[in-house]
């Protein structure tokens, strides 16, 4: 492995050094020497990302290999997922007084948004997957968006969650800075 100074910075720690570790599916892979962040060194096109998180990612297809496609069947486990989100929300409500305004960034079909709404929160969600957000809007009547990252007013939310999301972000630092600005003073991430 060779160390290549990057023209840019690590999208997690801002270090300028990366180690080239090979190629996966024609994408050059690098690791940050400072923080260990492993990432595609180049850009991944929006069309590739859109297809990566389409309906097949959420499973339910017999014979589908969930190790490369996401979930075996995300929708089959809705009751279990809702119980888990209610437990998480109960823990979070000890830190931030309910109900308030909540954003679930990376919301999938919106199950956390649904759980929060049922507990009195004014909850919205965002996800890259157009299929998932359409499903949540149509099946559950939730306020979910996809596409471009939304623009929210500073200090709008009391609570922002990113359940199982950060590892999917091309630029986690950028998103976390945005999310921080969307939280009110004393809000919980």
N, C-alpha and C positions, 0 to 999 in steps of 0.2 A: 504494500500500500504506500502511496505517496501522499505527502501533504501538499495541498494546493491552496495558496492564499485565495480566498474568494473575493471577487470584486465587490460583493455585497457582504452582508452580515448574517450570522445565524439568526433565524427568525424566532429563536427562543431567548438566547442570552446576549446577542449582538456581537459575539466574537467574530473575528475575521478569518479564522483558520478552519479548514475542513479537510477531512481525509476522504479521498475517493475510495469506495469499497466495492465497486463493481456496477453491473447493469442488471436491472430486473424489468422484464417485459419492455425492453428498449429504452428504459428510463435510467439515466445515470444516478446512482445512489451515493450519498455522502453522509458522513457522521461528523458532528461538531467535536473538535478536540477539547473544547472547554467544558461543555455540559453533557455531551454524549448524544444529543438529539440526532436521530436517524431520519433522513428525508430524501425525497427525490431532489436532485440538484437542479434540474430544469423546471420548467413550467409544465403543468398538466392542463390540457385544453378543457374548456368548459363543457364541450360535447362529451369528452371522455368521462368527466366527473358526473355529468347528468346521467349517462348510461350506467355508471357504477352504482348509483343510488335509485334506480328505477324499481318497479314492482318486484323484479326477481331478487333484489337485495333482501327484501322482507320475507322471502321464502314461500312455503306452502306448495312448492312444486315437487311432486314425487321424483326421487332420484337426483335431486339437486344437491350439489356438493356445497354444503354450508361453510366449509373452510375457505372457500374462495368467493362465495356469493353472499355472505352476510349471515342471515338467520335461517334456521330450519323452517320455522313458521311463527313469525312475530305475532300475527293476529290470533293464533290459537291460544296464546298465553295472555290475552288481554286481562282476564280477571286477576291472575297472579301479578301482572305488572301494575294494575291499579292498586292492589293491596300494598305492594312495595312502595309505590309513589305516595300513598296515604301515610305510610309509616315515615317516609323521609320528610314529608311535609309537616307531620306532627313534631318531628325533631326540630325542623327549621323554625316552626312557630314559637319555640321557646326563645329564639334569638331575635325574631322580628314579630311585632304585634300584628296578628291577623285581624280582619282581612285587610289586604292592601292590594297593590298592583304588582303583578308577577310576570316575568318573561321567561319562557323556557327556550333557550337558544340551542338548536339541534333537537327539536321536539319530536321528530318522526311523525307518527299519526296523531300526536297530541295528548297522549294519555296522562302526562303530568298536568297539562293545561286543564284537562277534564277533571282530574282529582282536585286541583286547586279551585276550579270554578264551583265544584260541588261543596267545597268548604267555605265558600263566600268570597274568594279572591276574584279580582278583576284580572283575569289571566289571558295572555296571548302567547303564541309560539311562532318560531321561525325555524325552517329547515331547508337545506339545499334541495331535498327531494320534492319535486313537484307532485309526484304520485302520492307520497305520504301525506303531504299537507292537504291535497285534494280529498283524499280518503277521510281524514279527520274532519274537514269542513262538511263533507257530504253525510258521513255516518253519525257524527256527534254534534254537528252545528257549532264547531269551535272557531275561534278567531286565529287562524294560522296563515302564515305567508311563506312564500318561497321566492326564488329568483335572486335579485340583487339584495344585498344585506340592507335591512331596513334602516331608516334614519329616525331615531327617537330623540325626543327632547332630553336635555341633560336633567338628571335627577328625577326622571319619570317613575322609576321602579323602586319598590321596597325590597324586592327579591328578584334575583336573576339566577337561573340554573343552567348548567351545561352538562347534563347527564350523559356520560359516554360520548362526549362530543370533541373535546380538545384534541384528541389524537387524530381526528379526521380533518383538522383545519390546516390549510396551506400556510397560514401565517398566524399562529396562535397568539403571539404577542400583540399584533395589530387588533385582533378581535377582543382580547382581554382589556386593552386600553379603551376600546369603544364601549364595551360592557361596563367598565368602571365609570365612564362618563354618564351612562344611563341610570346608574344607581343614585338614589338620594343619599345625602349625608347620613351615615348610620345604617344604610341598606346592607343587605347580606347577599354575597355571591356564593 
